[in-house]
Amino acid sequence: MILLQVRLPPGATLSDALEALGLTEEEVDTGYGLVSVLPEAGLHVLRVTEEAGRRVGGQVFSDPPIEPG
């Protein structure tokens, strides 16, 4: 999965994001949820499949696992 950065109305929920972006629960890490990065600007991130990220657009970031060295 990748991190997808999107702009949504302030106070948006994961359900709001799914609807606004045309995503299904299967394409999103619902356990990660919708994380507000800059609330006053409506900037959020969520983990999605690579295919969903390409389809939706927005700013995409890799999300490599972090493991002890």
PDB file of N, CA, C and O in Angstrom:
ATOM      1  N   MET A   1       0.840  -1.189   0.000  1.00  0.00           N
ATOM      2  CA  MET A   1       0.000   0.000   0.000  1.00  0.00           C
ATOM      3  C   MET A   1       0.880   1.246   0.000  1.00  0.00           C
ATOM      4  O   MET A   1       2.059   1.201   0.353  1.00  0.00           O
ATOM      5  N   ILE A   2       0.281   2.337  -0.400  1.00  0.00           N
ATOM      6  CA  ILE A   2       0.975   3.621  -0.448  1.00  0.00           C
ATOM      7  C   ILE A   2       0.176   4.643   0.351  1.00  0.00           C
ATOM      8  O   ILE A   2      -0.994   4.427   0.666  1.00  0.00           O
ATOM      9  N   LEU A   3       0.815   5.740   0.668  1.00  0.00           N
ATOM     10  CA  LEU A   3       0.124   6.848   1.324  1.00  0.00           C
ATOM     11  C   LEU A   3      -0.347   7.829   0.261  1.00  0.00           C
ATOM     12  O   LEU A   3       0.421   8.239  -0.609  1.00  0.00           O
ATOM     13  N   LEU A   4      -1.603   8.194   0.344  1.00  0.00           N
ATOM     14  CA  LEU A   4      -2.201   9.135  -0.596  1.00  0.00           C
ATOM     15  C   LEU A   4      -2.592  10.387   0.171  1.00  0.00           C
ATOM     16  O   LEU A   4      -3.367  10.320   1.125  1.00  0.00           O
ATOM     17  N   GLN A   5      -2.058  11.523  -0.242  1.00  0.00           N
ATOM     18  CA  GLN A   5      -2.380  12.808   0.382  1.00  0.00           C
ATOM     19  C   GLN A   5      -3.440  13.506  -0.446  1.00  0.00           C
ATOM     20  O   GLN A   5      -3.293  13.677  -1.656  1.00  0.00           O
ATOM     21  N   VAL A   6      -4.511  13.907   0.222  1.00  0.00           N
ATOM     22  CA  VAL A   6      -5.632  14.542  -0.477  1.00  0.00           C
ATOM     23  C   VAL A   6      -6.146  15.725   0.329  1.00  0.00           C
ATOM     24  O   VAL A   6      -5.892  15.846   1.528  1.00  0.00           O
ATOM     25  N   ARG A   7      -6.870  16.586  -0.358  1.00  0.00           N
ATOM     26  CA  ARG A   7      -7.559  17.697   0.311  1.00  0.00           C
ATOM     27  C   ARG A   7      -9.036  17.363   0.387  1.00  0.00           C
ATOM     28  O   ARG A   7      -9.681  17.061  -0.618  1.00  0.00           O
ATOM     29  N   LEU A   8      -9.552  17.424   1.600  1.00  0.00           N
ATOM     30  CA  LEU A   8     -10.960  17.176   1.871  1.00  0.00           C
ATOM     31  C   LEU A   8     -11.444  18.274   2.802  1.00  0.00           C
ATOM     32  O   LEU A   8     -10.633  18.957   3.427  1.00  0.00           O
ATOM     33  N   PRO A   9     -12.737  18.449   2.901  1.00  0.00           N
ATOM     34  CA  PRO A   9     -13.232  19.472   3.820  1.00  0.00           C
ATOM     35  C   PRO A   9     -12.740  19.198   5.245  1.00  0.00           C
ATOM     36  O   PRO A   9     -12.670  18.041   5.660  1.00  0.00           O
ATOM     37  N   PRO A  10     -12.400  20.247   5.994  1.00  0.00           N
ATOM     38  CA  PRO A  10     -11.992  20.043   7.384  1.00  0.00           C
ATOM     39  C   PRO A  10     -13.053  19.239   8.134  1.00  0.00           C
ATOM     40  O   PRO A  10     -14.253  19.464   7.971  1.00  0.00           O
ATOM     41  N   GLY A  11     -12.595  18.306   8.951  1.00  0.00           N
ATOM     42  CA  GLY A  11     -13.516  17.472   9.709  1.00  0.00           C
ATOM     43  C   GLY A  11     -13.990  16.241   8.959  1.00  0.00           C
ATOM     44  O   GLY A  11     -14.853  15.511   9.447  1.00  0.00           O
ATOM     45  N   ALA A  12     -13.433  16.001   7.775  1.00  0.00           N
ATOM     46  CA  ALA A  12     -13.851  14.845   6.969  1.00  0.00           C
ATOM     47  C   ALA A  12     -13.540  13.546   7.709  1.00  0.00           C
ATOM     48  O   ALA A  12     -12.569  13.462   8.462  1.00  0.00           O
ATOM     49  N   THR A  13     -14.375  12.541   7.485  1.00  0.00           N
ATOM     50  CA  THR A  13     -14.184  11.211   8.056  1.00  0.00           C
ATOM     51  C   THR A  13     -13.711  10.261   6.968  1.00  0.00           C
ATOM     52  O   THR A  13     -13.674  10.621   5.792  1.00  0.00           O
ATOM     53  N   LEU A  14     -13.350   9.049   7.364  1.00  0.00           N
ATOM     54  CA  LEU A  14     -12.941   8.055   6.381  1.00  0.00           C
ATOM     55  C   LEU A  14     -14.092   7.772   5.413  1.00  0.00           C
ATOM     56  O   LEU A  14     -13.870   7.627   4.210  1.00  0.00           O
ATOM     57  N   SER A  15     -15.296   7.695   5.924  1.00  0.00           N
ATOM     58  CA  SER A  15     -16.462   7.477   5.046  1.00  0.00           C
ATOM     59  C   SER A  15     -16.606   8.608   4.030  1.00  0.00           C
ATOM     60  O   SER A  15     -16.907   8.364   2.861  1.00  0.00           O
ATOM     61  N   ASP A  16     -16.388   9.844   4.479  1.00  0.00           N
ATOM     62  CA  ASP A  16     -16.434  10.994   3.568  1.00  0.00           C
ATOM     63  C   ASP A  16     -15.379  10.854   2.476  1.00  0.00           C
ATOM     64  O   ASP A  16     -15.643  11.124   1.304  1.00  0.00           O
ATOM     65  N   ALA A  17     -14.170  10.425   2.876  1.00  0.00           N
ATOM     66  CA  ALA A  17     -13.074  10.277   1.913  1.00  0.00           C
ATOM     67  C   ALA A  17     -13.399   9.202   0.877  1.00  0.00           C
ATOM     68  O   ALA A  17     -13.182   9.397  -0.319  1.00  0.00           O
ATOM     69  N   LEU A  18     -13.924   8.060   1.348  1.00  0.00           N
ATOM     70  CA  LEU A  18     -14.267   6.988   0.415  1.00  0.00           C
ATOM     71  C   LEU A  18     -15.263   7.482  -0.624  1.00  0.00           C
ATOM     72  O   LEU A  18     -15.111   7.223  -1.818  1.00  0.00           O
ATOM     73  N   GLU A  19     -16.264   8.184  -0.168  1.00  0.00           N
ATOM     74  CA  GLU A  19     -17.291   8.690  -1.088  1.00  0.00           C
ATOM     75  C   GLU A  19     -16.725   9.740  -2.039  1.00  0.00           C
ATOM     76  O   GLU A  19     -16.953   9.672  -3.247  1.00  0.00           O
ATOM     77  N   ALA A  20     -15.990  10.707  -1.501  1.00  0.00           N
ATOM     78  CA  ALA A  20     -15.465  11.806  -2.322  1.00  0.00           C
ATOM     79  C   ALA A  20     -14.448  11.318  -3.353  1.00  0.00           C
ATOM     80  O   ALA A  20     -14.365  11.863  -4.454  1.00  0.00           O
ATOM     81  N   LEU A  21     -13.672  10.285  -2.994  1.00  0.00           N
ATOM     82  CA  LEU A  21     -12.604   9.817  -3.871  1.00  0.00           C
ATOM     83  C   LEU A  21     -13.009   8.621  -4.719  1.00  0.00           C
ATOM     84  O   LEU A  21     -12.237   8.174  -5.567  1.00  0.00           O
ATOM     85  N   GLY A  22     -14.204   8.100  -4.501  1.00  0.00           N
ATOM     86  CA  GLY A  22     -14.667   6.951  -5.270  1.00  0.00           C
ATOM     87  C   GLY A  22     -13.919   5.671  -4.933  1.00  0.00           C
ATOM     88  O   GLY A  22     -13.664   4.848  -5.812  1.00  0.00           O
ATOM     89  N   LEU A  23     -13.566   5.500  -3.665  1.00  0.00           N
ATOM     90  CA  LEU A  23     -12.830   4.327  -3.223  1.00  0.00           C
ATOM     91  C   LEU A  23     -13.740   3.349  -2.494  1.00  0.00           C
ATOM     92  O   LEU A  23     -14.786   3.729  -1.968  1.00  0.00           O
ATOM     93  N   THR A  24     -13.332   2.089  -2.469  1.00  0.00           N
ATOM     94  CA  THR A  24     -14.046   1.080  -1.693  1.00  0.00           C
ATOM     95  C   THR A  24     -13.216   0.741  -0.457  1.00  0.00           C
ATOM     96  O   THR A  24     -12.024   1.045  -0.404  1.00  0.00           O
ATOM     97  N   GLU A  25     -13.838   0.119   0.525  1.00  0.00           N
ATOM     98  CA  GLU A  25     -13.114  -0.274   1.735  1.00  0.00           C
ATOM     99  C   GLU A  25     -12.002  -1.265   1.425  1.00  0.00           C
ATOM    100  O   GLU A  25     -11.001  -1.309   2.140  1.00  0.00           O
ATOM    101  N   GLU A  26     -12.160  -2.063   0.371  1.00  0.00           N
ATOM    102  CA  GLU A  26     -11.142  -3.033  -0.017  1.00  0.00           C
ATOM    103  C   GLU A  26      -9.870  -2.355  -0.541  1.00  0.00           C
ATOM    104  O   GLU A  26      -8.797  -2.959  -0.526  1.00  0.00           O
ATOM    105  N   GLU A  27      -9.985  -1.115  -1.001  1.00  0.00           N
ATOM    106  CA  GLU A  27      -8.836  -0.398  -1.556  1.00  0.00           C
ATOM    107  C   GLU A  27      -8.106   0.441  -0.511  1.00  0.00           C
ATOM    108  O   GLU A  27      -7.067   1.034  -0.800  1.00  0.00           O
ATOM    109  N   VAL A  28      -8.649   0.488   0.697  1.00  0.00           N
ATOM    110  CA  VAL A  28      -8.138   1.379   1.741  1.00  0.00           C
ATOM    111  C   VAL A  28      -7.795   0.579   2.989  1.00  0.00           C
ATOM    112  O   VAL A  28      -8.487  -0.382   3.325  1.00  0.00           O
ATOM    113  N   ASP A  29      -6.737   0.974   3.670  1.00  0.00           N
ATOM    114  CA  ASP A  29      -6.406   0.384   4.964  1.00  0.00           C
ATOM    115  C   ASP A  29      -7.284   1.070   6.011  1.00  0.00           C
ATOM    116  O   ASP A  29      -6.935   2.131   6.529  1.00  0.00           O
ATOM    117  N   THR A  30      -8.415   0.458   6.310  1.00  0.00           N
ATOM    118  CA  THR A  30      -9.368   1.075   7.234  1.00  0.00           C
ATOM    119  C   THR A  30      -8.817   1.125   8.659  1.00  0.00           C
ATOM    120  O   THR A  30      -9.243   1.961   9.455  1.00  0.00           O
ATOM    121  N   GLY A  31      -7.884   0.246   8.984  1.00  0.00           N
ATOM    122  CA  GLY A  31      -7.250   0.284  10.300  1.00  0.00           C
ATOM    123  C   GLY A  31      -6.361   1.513  10.471  1.00  0.00           C
ATOM    124  O   GLY A  31      -6.247   2.058  11.569  1.00  0.00           O
ATOM    125  N   TYR A  32      -5.738   1.941   9.385  1.00  0.00           N
ATOM    126  CA  TYR A  32      -4.911   3.155   9.394  1.00  0.00           C
ATOM    127  C   TYR A  32      -5.819   4.377   9.461  1.00  0.00           C
ATOM    128  O   TYR A  32      -5.536   5.348  10.163  1.00  0.00           O
ATOM    129  N   GLY A  33      -6.911   4.304   8.717  1.00  0.00           N
ATOM    130  CA  GLY A  33      -7.898   5.380   8.740  1.00  0.00           C
ATOM    131  C   GLY A  33      -7.494   6.595   7.927  1.00  0.00           C
ATOM    132  O   GLY A  33      -6.580   6.547   7.104  1.00  0.00           O
ATOM    133  N   LEU A  34      -8.193   7.672   8.180  1.00  0.00           N
ATOM    134  CA  LEU A  34      -7.922   8.965   7.543  1.00  0.00           C
ATOM    135  C   LEU A  34      -7.194   9.813   8.567  1.00  0.00           C
ATOM    136  O   LEU A  34      -7.729  10.090   9.641  1.00  0.00           O
ATOM    137  N   VAL A  35      -5.979  10.226   8.245  1.00  0.00           N
ATOM    138  CA  VAL A  35      -5.155  10.989   9.182  1.00  0.00           C
ATOM    139  C   VAL A  35      -5.099  12.440   8.726  1.00  0.00           C
ATOM    140  O   VAL A  35      -4.707  12.739   7.598  1.00  0.00           O
ATOM    141  N   SER A  36      -5.492  13.323   9.611  1.00  0.00           N
ATOM    142  CA  SER A  36      -5.456  14.750   9.307  1.00  0.00           C
ATOM    143  C   SER A  36      -4.037  15.258   9.524  1.00  0.00           C
ATOM    144  O   SER A  36      -3.501  15.177  10.630  1.00  0.00           O
ATOM    145  N   VAL A  37      -3.434  15.782   8.460  1.00  0.00           N
ATOM    146  CA  VAL A  37      -2.061  16.276   8.516  1.00  0.00           C
ATOM    147  C   VAL A  37      -2.044  17.776   8.822  1.00  0.00           C
ATOM    148  O   VAL A  37      -1.235  18.249   9.621  1.00  0.00           O
ATOM    149  N   LEU A  38      -2.928  18.496   8.191  1.00  0.00           N
ATOM    150  CA  LEU A  38      -3.033  19.941   8.377  1.00  0.00           C
ATOM    151  C   LEU A  38      -4.526  20.278   8.407  1.00  0.00           C
ATOM    152  O   LEU A  38      -5.105  20.650   7.386  1.00  0.00           O
ATOM    153  N   PRO A  39      -5.142  20.145   9.580  1.00  0.00           N
ATOM    154  CA  PRO A  39      -6.603  20.246   9.679  1.00  0.00           C
ATOM    155  C   PRO A  39      -7.193  21.525   9.103  1.00  0.00           C
ATOM    156  O   PRO A  39      -8.216  21.478   8.420  1.00  0.00           O
ATOM    157  N   GLU A  40      -6.571  22.655   9.366  1.00  0.00           N
ATOM    158  CA  GLU A  40      -7.146  23.918   8.912  1.00  0.00           C
ATOM    159  C   GLU A  40      -7.160  24.049   7.388  1.00  0.00           C
ATOM    160  O   GLU A  40      -7.935  24.829   6.835  1.00  0.00           O
ATOM    161  N   ALA A  41      -6.306  23.286   6.715  1.00  0.00           N
ATOM    162  CA  ALA A  41      -6.252  23.303   5.249  1.00  0.00           C
ATOM    163  C   ALA A  41      -6.983  22.109   4.637  1.00  0.00           C
ATOM    164  O   ALA A  41      -7.073  21.999   3.414  1.00  0.00           O
ATOM    165  N   GLY A  42      -7.507  21.214   5.480  1.00  0.00           N
ATOM    166  CA  GLY A  42      -8.207  20.042   4.962  1.00  0.00           C
ATOM    167  C   GLY A  42      -7.277  19.017   4.334  1.00  0.00           C
ATOM    168  O   GLY A  42      -7.700  18.246   3.472  1.00  0.00           O
ATOM    169  N   LEU A  43      -6.008  18.998   4.756  1.00  0.00           N
ATOM    170  CA  LEU A  43      -5.022  18.080   4.195  1.00  0.00           C
ATOM    171  C   LEU A  43      -5.008  16.790   5.005  1.00  0.00           C
ATOM    172  O   LEU A  43      -4.832  16.811   6.223  1.00  0.00           O
ATOM    173  N   HIS A  44      -5.196  15.660   4.310  1.00  0.00           N
ATOM    174  CA  HIS A  44      -5.282  14.349   4.949  1.00  0.00           C
ATOM    175  C   HIS A  44      -4.459  13.329   4.181  1.00  0.00           C
ATOM    176  O   HIS A  44      -4.134  13.532   3.012  1.00  0.00           O
ATOM    177  N   VAL A  45      -4.122  12.220   4.853  1.00  0.00           N
ATOM    178  CA  VAL A  45      -3.511  11.077   4.186  1.00  0.00           C
ATOM    179  C   VAL A  45      -4.274   9.813   4.566  1.00  0.00           C
ATOM    180  O   VAL A  45      -4.871   9.724   5.639  1.00  0.00           O
ATOM    181  N   LEU A  46      -4.239   8.842   3.662  1.00  0.00           N
ATOM    182  CA  LEU A  46      -4.783   7.525   3.926  1.00  0.00           C
ATOM    183  C   LEU A  46      -3.974   6.516   3.141  1.00  0.00           C
ATOM    184  O   LEU A  46      -3.367   6.854   2.124  1.00  0.00           O
ATOM    185  N   ARG A  47      -3.962   5.272   3.610  1.00  0.00           N
ATOM    186  CA  ARG A  47      -3.238   4.202   2.918  1.00  0.00           C
ATOM    187  C   ARG A  47      -4.188   3.544   1.940  1.00  0.00           C
ATOM    188  O   ARG A  47      -5.293   3.135   2.298  1.00  0.00           O
ATOM    189  N   VAL A  48      -3.738   3.448   0.695  1.00  0.00           N
ATOM    190  CA  VAL A  48      -4.553   2.846  -0.361  1.00  0.00           C
ATOM    191  C   VAL A  48      -3.697   1.898  -1.198  1.00  0.00           C
ATOM    192  O   VAL A  48      -2.468   1.923  -1.128  1.00  0.00           O
ATOM    193  N   THR A  49      -4.360   1.072  -1.980  1.00  0.00           N
ATOM    194  CA  THR A  49      -3.620   0.221  -2.911  1.00  0.00           C
ATOM    195  C   THR A  49      -2.956   1.113  -3.964  1.00  0.00           C
ATOM    196  O   THR A  49      -3.387   2.241  -4.204  1.00  0.00           O
ATOM    197  N   GLU A  50      -1.906   0.587  -4.582  1.00  0.00           N
ATOM    198  CA  GLU A  50      -1.217   1.377  -5.608  1.00  0.00           C
ATOM    199  C   GLU A  50      -2.147   1.709  -6.763  1.00  0.00           C
ATOM    200  O   GLU A  50      -2.111   2.818  -7.298  1.00  0.00           O
ATOM    201  N   GLU A  51      -2.974   0.754  -7.146  1.00  0.00           N
ATOM    202  CA  GLU A  51      -3.917   0.993  -8.247  1.00  0.00           C
ATOM    203  C   GLU A  51      -4.887   2.121  -7.897  1.00  0.00           C
ATOM    204  O   GLU A  51      -5.156   2.990  -8.726  1.00  0.00           O
ATOM    205  N   ALA A  52      -5.405   2.108  -6.684  1.00  0.00           N
ATOM    206  CA  ALA A  52      -6.333   3.161  -6.255  1.00  0.00           C
ATOM    207  C   ALA A  52      -5.626   4.511  -6.232  1.00  0.00           C
ATOM    208  O   ALA A  52      -6.213   5.520  -6.622  1.00  0.00           O
ATOM    209  N   GLY A  53      -4.389   4.543  -5.787  1.00  0.00           N
ATOM    210  CA  GLY A  53      -3.630   5.787  -5.757  1.00  0.00           C
ATOM    211  C   GLY A  53      -3.436   6.374  -7.132  1.00  0.00           C
ATOM    212  O   GLY A  53      -3.558   7.584  -7.321  1.00  0.00           O
ATOM    213  N   ARG A  54      -3.133   5.524  -8.094  1.00  0.00           N
ATOM    214  CA  ARG A  54      -2.964   6.001  -9.482  1.00  0.00           C
ATOM    215  C   ARG A  54      -4.286   6.531 -10.027  1.00  0.00           C
ATOM    216  O   ARG A  54      -4.317   7.554 -10.712  1.00  0.00           O
ATOM    217  N   ARG A  55      -5.364   5.842  -9.725  1.00  0.00           N
ATOM    218  CA  ARG A  55      -6.676   6.235 -10.245  1.00  0.00           C
ATOM    219  C   ARG A  55      -7.146   7.564  -9.653  1.00  0.00           C
ATOM    220  O   ARG A  55      -7.683   8.411 -10.367  1.00  0.00           O
ATOM    221  N   VAL A  56      -6.947   7.739  -8.373  1.00  0.00           N
ATOM    222  CA  VAL A  56      -7.448   8.934  -7.687  1.00  0.00           C
ATOM    223  C   VAL A  56      -6.586  10.152  -7.979  1.00  0.00           C
ATOM    224  O   VAL A  56      -7.097  11.266  -8.085  1.00  0.00           O
ATOM    225  N   GLY A  57      -5.286   9.946  -8.110  1.00  0.00           N
ATOM    226  CA  GLY A  57      -4.392  11.083  -8.273  1.00  0.00           C
ATOM    227  C   GLY A  57      -3.977  11.572  -6.897  1.00  0.00           C
ATOM    228  O   GLY A  57      -3.844  10.766  -5.976  1.00  0.00           O
ATOM    229  N   GLY A  58      -3.776  12.841  -6.737  1.00  0.00           N
ATOM    230  CA  GLY A  58      -3.311  13.341  -5.444  1.00  0.00           C
ATOM    231  C   GLY A  58      -1.825  13.093  -5.283  1.00  0.00           C
ATOM    232  O   GLY A  58      -1.186  12.526  -6.170  1.00  0.00           O
ATOM    233  N   GLN A  59      -1.280  13.507  -4.176  1.00  0.00           N
ATOM    234  CA  GLN A  59       0.138  13.323  -3.870  1.00  0.00           C
ATOM    235  C   GLN A  59       0.323  11.921  -3.306  1.00  0.00           C
ATOM    236  O   GLN A  59      -0.375  11.533  -2.369  1.00  0.00           O
ATOM    237  N   VAL A  60       1.253  11.161  -3.866  1.00  0.00           N
ATOM    238  CA  VAL A  60       1.481   9.782  -3.452  1.00  0.00           C
ATOM    239  C   VAL A  60       2.856   9.663  -2.815  1.00  0.00           C
ATOM    240  O   VAL A  60       3.835  10.220  -3.311  1.00  0.00           O
ATOM    241  N   PHE A  61       2.915   8.926  -1.704  1.00  0.00           N
ATOM    242  CA  PHE A  61       4.168   8.675  -0.995  1.00  0.00           C
ATOM    243  C   PHE A  61       4.305   7.184  -0.761  1.00  0.00           C
ATOM    244  O   PHE A  61       3.311   6.486  -0.564  1.00  0.00           O
ATOM    245  N   SER A  62       5.543   6.693  -0.782  1.00  0.00           N
ATOM    246  CA  SER A  62       5.757   5.288  -0.438  1.00  0.00           C
ATOM    247  C   SER A  62       5.535   5.120   1.062  1.00  0.00           C
ATOM    248  O   SER A  62       5.611   6.092   1.813  1.00  0.00           O
ATOM    249  N   ASP A  63       5.267   3.923   1.491  1.00  0.00           N
ATOM    250  CA  ASP A  63       5.018   3.638   2.898  1.00  0.00           C
ATOM    251  C   ASP A  63       5.764   2.360   3.278  1.00  0.00           C
ATOM    252  O   ASP A  63       5.146   1.333   3.560  1.00  0.00           O
ATOM    253  N   PRO A  64       7.102   2.432   3.285  1.00  0.00           N
ATOM    254  CA  PRO A  64       7.871   1.221   3.573  1.00  0.00           C
ATOM    255  C   PRO A  64       7.709   0.795   5.026  1.00  0.00           C
ATOM    256  O   PRO A  64       7.520   1.636   5.905  1.00  0.00           O
ATOM    257  N   PRO A  65       7.781  -0.502   5.278  1.00  0.00           N
ATOM    258  CA  PRO A  65       7.682  -0.951   6.674  1.00  0.00           C
ATOM    259  C   PRO A  65       8.916  -0.500   7.456  1.00  0.00           C
ATOM    260  O   PRO A  65      10.021  -0.421   6.920  1.00  0.00           O
ATOM    261  N   ILE A  66       8.700  -0.217   8.695  1.00  0.00           N
ATOM    262  CA  ILE A  66       9.792   0.179   9.586  1.00  0.00           C
ATOM    263  C   ILE A  66      10.035  -0.993  10.519  1.00  0.00           C
ATOM    264  O   ILE A  66       9.149  -1.414  11.263  1.00  0.00           O
ATOM    265  N   GLU A  67      11.243  -1.506  10.463  1.00  0.00           N
ATOM    266  CA  GLU A  67      11.594  -2.671  11.265  1.00  0.00           C
ATOM    267  C   GLU A  67      12.869  -2.383  12.044  1.00  0.00           C
ATOM    268  O   GLU A  67      13.700  -1.581  11.619  1.00  0.00           O
ATOM    269  N   PRO A  68      13.017  -3.046  13.189  1.00  0.00           N
ATOM    270  CA  PRO A  68      14.257  -2.849  13.952  1.00  0.00           C
ATOM    271  C   PRO A  68      15.462  -3.328  13.156  1.00  0.00           C
ATOM    272  O   PRO A  68      15.391  -4.324  12.437  1.00  0.00           O
ATOM    273  N   GLY A  69      16.560  -2.611  13.294  1.00  0.00           N
ATOM    274  CA  GLY A  69      17.760  -2.903  12.526  1.00  0.00           C
ATOM    275  C   GLY A  69      18.517  -4.001  13.104  1.00  0.00           C
ATOM    276  O   GLY A  69      19.563  -4.375  12.574  1.00  0.00           O
TER     277      GLY A  69
END
